[in-house]
Amino acid sequence: MLRQQEGAETSTAAITTAKSITPNILVKSYSQLVIHISNTSANALTNLIMEARFTPNGTWYTVLTGSDWGTIAGILRGVQGGLNTLAGGANGMAQIDLFPFHEIRFQATAGSAAETTVVHRMRE
């Protein structure tokens, strides 16, 4: 059984170009991440990217992008909503395996100003 992290972390971001929508998330001993993204504006959020690094000072690598969000495979264990293009006012969710990452972060793009609220919860 997975033990859930106490509480959930919430971050908000105003997006106009490619920008991080979460702070860097330290993986620690957690094995899964559930992330909920709420696009609270009328403008679409596009090109959601998950980046990860394997060591504390390592290089950031893109591990999920584009059509990856539409296929349950590899580290992506579940998805709800169109995360690659999240319409204005829409919500999306993903469950992601974190092994063997040290740290992860998410970025997205919006052609016009968009606001997002992101809630993530880690599981062991």
C-alpha positions as CSV (number, residue, x, y, z in Angstrom):
1,M,0.0,0.0,0.0
2,L,1.3,3.5,-0.9
3,R,1.7,5.9,2.0
4,Q,0.6,9.4,1.0
5,Q,2.5,12.5,1.9
6,E,0.9,14.7,4.5
7,G,-0.9,17.6,2.9
8,A,-0.6,18.7,-0.7
9,E,1.6,21.3,-2.2
10,T,-0.1,24.1,-4.2
11,S,1.5,26.5,-6.7
12,T,0.1,29.1,-9.0
13,A,1.6,30.7,-12.1
14,A,0.8,33.3,-14.7
15,I,1.9,32.1,-18.0
16,T,2.6,34.0,-21.3
17,T,5.6,32.1,-22.7
18,A,7.3,28.8,-21.8
19,K,7.4,29.0,-18.0
20,S,7.7,26.7,-15.0
21,I,4.3,26.1,-13.4
22,T,5.7,24.4,-10.4
23,P,8.7,24.9,-8.2
24,N,11.3,22.2,-8.4
25,I,9.9,19.2,-6.6
26,L,12.4,17.1,-4.6
27,V,11.5,13.4,-5.0
28,K,13.2,12.1,-1.8
29,S,11.9,8.6,-1.1
30,Y,8.5,9.0,-2.9
31,S,7.6,6.7,-5.7
32,Q,4.6,8.4,-7.3
33,L,3.3,11.8,-7.9
34,V,-0.3,12.8,-8.5
35,I,-0.6,16.2,-10.1
36,H,-3.8,18.2,-10.7
37,I,-3.6,21.2,-13.0
38,S,-6.5,23.7,-13.2
39,N,-6.4,26.3,-16.0
40,T,-8.3,29.1,-14.4
41,S,-8.2,31.4,-17.4
42,A,-10.0,31.5,-20.7
43,N,-6.8,30.8,-22.7
44,A,-5.5,27.4,-23.5
45,L,-2.4,26.0,-21.8
46,T,-0.2,24.2,-24.3
47,N,2.9,22.0,-24.4
48,L,3.0,20.7,-20.9
49,I,6.5,19.4,-20.2
50,M,7.8,17.4,-17.3
51,E,11.5,17.7,-16.7
52,A,13.7,15.6,-14.3
53,R,17.2,15.3,-13.2
54,F,18.8,12.2,-11.7
55,T,21.3,13.9,-9.3
56,P,21.2,17.1,-7.2
57,N,23.3,19.2,-9.6
58,G,22.6,17.2,-12.7
59,T,21.3,18.2,-16.1
60,W,17.5,18.7,-16.6
61,Y,16.0,16.2,-19.1
62,T,12.6,16.4,-20.7
63,V,10.9,13.1,-19.8
64,L,7.2,13.8,-20.8
65,T,6.0,16.2,-23.5
66,G,3.5,16.5,-26.3
67,S,1.7,13.3,-27.2
68,D,3.3,11.5,-24.3
69,W,0.4,12.9,-22.1
70,G,-2.1,11.0,-24.3
71,T,-0.6,7.5,-23.9
72,I,-0.5,5.6,-20.6
73,A,3.0,4.1,-20.9
74,G,6.4,4.2,-19.2
75,I,6.3,6.4,-16.1
76,L,2.8,7.8,-16.9
77,R,0.4,5.6,-14.9
78,G,-2.8,7.5,-15.4
79,V,-4.1,10.7,-17.0
80,Q,-7.4,12.6,-17.1
81,G,-8.1,15.6,-19.3
82,G,-6.1,16.8,-22.3
83,L,-2.8,17.8,-20.6
84,N,-0.9,18.6,-23.7
85,T,-3.5,21.2,-24.6
86,L,-5.6,22.1,-21.6
87,A,-8.5,24.4,-22.6
88,G,-9.4,27.5,-20.7
89,G,-11.4,26.6,-17.6
90,A,-10.4,22.9,-17.8
91,N,-8.8,20.6,-15.3
92,G,-6.3,17.8,-15.9
93,M,-4.7,15.1,-13.7
94,A,-1.8,12.7,-14.0
95,Q,-0.3,10.0,-11.9
96,I,3.5,9.6,-12.5
97,D,6.1,7.1,-11.3
98,L,9.1,9.0,-9.9
99,F,11.8,6.3,-9.8
100,P,14.7,7.0,-10.5
101,F,14.5,10.8,-10.4
102,H,16.1,13.1,-7.8
103,E,14.0,16.2,-8.7
104,I,11.2,17.1,-11.2
105,R,9.5,20.2,-12.5
106,F,6.7,21.1,-14.9
107,Q,6.6,23.8,-17.6
108,A,3.9,25.0,-20.0
109,T,3.2,27.6,-22.6
110,A,0.3,29.8,-23.3
111,G,-0.1,32.0,-26.5
112,S,-2.0,34.6,-24.4
113,A,-2.0,35.2,-20.7
114,A,-3.2,32.1,-18.7
115,E,-3.4,31.4,-15.0
116,T,-2.9,28.0,-13.6
117,T,-3.2,26.4,-10.2
118,V,-1.2,23.2,-9.7
119,V,-1.7,20.8,-6.7
120,H,0.6,17.9,-6.3
121,R,0.8,15.1,-3.8
122,M,3.6,12.5,-3.4
123,R,3.2,8.9,-2.4
124,E,5.7,6.4,-1.1
